[in-house]
Amino acid sequence: MEHLNEQRCLRILELPDGATIDEISHAYHLLMRVYGNAEGSFTAPSMDEFSAEARTQALNQIEAAYAELCRIHTQTQRLVHPPAPVLEAHLPVDGSILRGVRESVNISLEHLASQTHIRLDYLSAMEDERFGDIPLPPVILRGFISAYVTEVGLNPDQVVPAYMQRYQQWQARKSK
């Protein structure tokens, strides 16, 4: 397949210049429903004219355009957000420190939610250490924290164990 530049990718996904990552994602999912289901209710009337090969080619182009736009968006976000401050190894990592780091790199909670696909109320509860408001298994919380710290530019190996230790201490106090 030919190299896809940003403009070509936007045309494939039927998007205007400057589309947000949410618009890109929405367009991708919509087009995948349209082209991906030969017999579904989303099939356009002219879809009967497409052979299985043409449909596969269209799906491949949509996939490639979406992947390229996501890559471009990720690179752009890294350039927009300065590197996060390095946490000292001995620093106890709690939710308020995570919030401070997030705010220092100018990432909103809403943007973090869209990038990590973590519910806004869970992110807020994680920052406030309202563990009771996150009714999920510890392994899921560990994944959420890892995604959070990665998105704000921190090292998950440095932050996640300390945060999870605070969570385990909360669990121990709760079970008494």
N, C-alpha and C positions, 0 to 999 in steps of 0.2 A: 504494500500500500504506500502511496506517496506520502511525503512528509506533510503534516497538517500544521499550518500556522494558526495563530489565534483567530484571525478573521475567517478563515475557512471553517474552523471548528464552530464558530458562532453561527455561520450560515447553515451548516449541517444541522445544528440543534435549533435553527430558526429563532435565533436570539439577536437582540441589538447589541451594539458596542457598549461596553461597560456593564454587562450583565453581572449580577452578584452571584456568589456561589449557590445561594438558595434558588435563584432563578435558573441557573445551569442545571442543578439537580432536578428541579421540577420538570424542566423541558426534557431532560434525559429520560426520566421515568415515564412521562407521557408518551414520548416517541417509542419507547420500548414496548409500551402497551399497544400502541397503534400498529407497529410493524411486527411485533413479536407474536401476535395471536391471529393466525390466519382465519379463524372462524369465530372470533369473539365479537362482542358488541362494539368494540372500538375500531373495528376494521372500516376503513374508508371505502366508499363504493368502487373506486378505481383500483382497489387492491386486487381484484380478480384478474387484472391484467399482469400482475407480478408473478413471475415464476418463483419457485422455491429458492432458486439460485439468486435471483434479484433481491428477494426479501432478505436472504442471508447476507448479501453484500451490503444492503442498507443497514442492517443491524450491526454489522462489523464497523461500518463508518460511524454510526452513532456511538458505539462503544469507544472507538479510537478518539473521536472528538471529545467525548466526555472525559476520558482519561487524560488527554492532553490539556484540557481546560483546568482540570483539577490540579495537574502538575504545575501549570502556570500560576494558578491562584495560590498554591502552597509556597512557591518561590517568592511571589509578590508579598505574601504575608510575612515571610521571614525577613524581607527587606524593610517592610514597614515597621515591624516591631524590633526595637533594639534588643540585644541579648539581655537576658534576665541577670540580675545580680547573683553572684556566686554565694551560696549559703555556707556558712562555716560548718564544719563537720560536727562540732560539739553543740551547735545551736538546736534547741528543741523545736521541732517543726510542728506547728499547730495551724489551725485554720486561719487565724488572723495573719500569720506570716505569709501563708499562701495568698490571701487576699491582697496583702501589701505588695507582694511580687507581681501579682496579676495587674494591679493598678499601676505599678511603676513602669510596666511595659505597655500601658494604655490598651489593655484588652478588656472589653466589657464582658459582663457575665453572659449577656445575650449572645455575643460573638462566640464565647467559649462553648456555650450550649450548642450553637449551630455547628461548630467544628468538631466537637467530641460526641455529639448526639446523646448527651446526658441531659436529663430534664433540668430545667432552670431551678426548680425547687430543691432538687438533690444537690446541685452545685452550691446553692445558698446554704443549705444545711451542712454541707461539707466544710464550708468556710467558717460557719458559726459553731461547728462541732456539735450540732444537734443530731447526734447519731440516732436517736429515737425516731427522727423524721425520715430516716433512710432504711425502710424495712426490707433490706436486701441481705443476702448471705455475704459474709466477709470477703469471699473471693471476688464478688462483683464490686464491692466497695474498693478493694485493692486495684482492680482494673480501672475504675473511675478515677481514683487518685493518680494512677499512672498516666492515664490519658490527660488529665488536668495539668500535671506538672510538665509533661512533654510539650503540651501546647503552649505553655508560658515560657518554655525554654530552660527548664530545670532538668537535672539528672534524676530520673526515677529511682535509680539505685541508691541515691543519697537521701531522698525524701520519703519514699513510700514506706520503708521499714519503720522509720520514726513515727510517721503518722499512724500507721497500723498499730503500733505499740500503744499509742494514746487511745485508739479505738478499743483495743483489748483490755486496757485498764478500765475504760468505761463499762465494758461488758461485765468485767469481774465485779465492779461496784454495783451494777444493776442486779446481778444475780444473788447478791447477799441479802 
